[in-house]
């Protein structure tokens, strides 16, 4: 099956597949439930259908969270990611 290599966002074409994340990725990264993600989608969180599955562009997710008063979720996810990176670096440095 032929896949779309480019997707139009805000009037510009961007390379699609590698930039797209799944529902599961969004839920894990933002630490939100499936029902919360579905509610956000109903409220206008941008997504694209690929092979009948929803895909998300991180740049659009972040923009939507900021514009709709959910910036705290994005900030919490960034802090979680930084802590994980710090822990991995510490473990590698100390060979744990």
N, C-alpha and C positions, 0 to 999 in steps of 0.2 A: 504494500500500500504506500502510495506517495504521500510524504509529509510536507507541510509548509515549512520552508526554511526561514522565511521572514514573516514578521507580524507587524501590523501597523498600530502604533501607539502614539497618541497625540499628534497624528498627521505625519509621523516619521516611521520608516521601516527599520526594524531592529532584527538582529539575528535571533531566532526563536529558541530552539530546543534547549540549548545549554543554559539559557537564562531562566528557563521555566522550572518551577518547583511544584511539587504535588500538594494536595490538601494535608497529607500526613506531615510533610516537611514544614508547612506553615504552622500547623498545630504544635509540633514539637518545638520549633524555633521560638514561637511566641508564648508557649506554655498555655494554650487555650484548648478548650474542648471542641469536639466536633459540632455540638449545637451552637457554640459561640461563633465558630467559623461560618456555619450556615446562616446564622443571624446576620453576621457582617456582610455576607454575600447578598442577602436579601436587601440589606441597607445600602448596597451599592459598591461593595468591595470589588474592584475589577478582577475579572478572571477570563481566561480563554479556554475554549473547549478544544481538546486534542484527542482524537479517537474516542470521543464521548466521555472524556474525563476532564475535570477542571484542572487547569494549570494557572500558576500565578507568576508574575514578574515581581521580584523583590522591590524594585524601584517603585512600582505601582502600589504594592502593599504598603510600603513605608509612607508614600505620599498620602494614601487614603487614611492611614492611621493618624498621621499628623493633622490632616484637614478635618477629621471627624472627631477630634478630642480624645483619641486613644494613644497619644504619644507615649504615655507612661508604659504601655505594653511594649512598644518598640524599644524604649530605653532599657526596660527590664531584660528584654531578650539580648540586647547588646552587652549588658553587664554580665549576664549568664555566660555568653560566648567568651568574653574576656577572662572571666574566672576559670573557665574550662581550659583556655589556652595557657593561662598562668600555671594551673595545676599540671598540665601536660609538660610544660617547660621545666617545672620544678622536679617532676618525677624523672624526666630524662636526664636532668643535670645530676640528680642524686641516685640514678639508676635504681628506682623503686619498682 
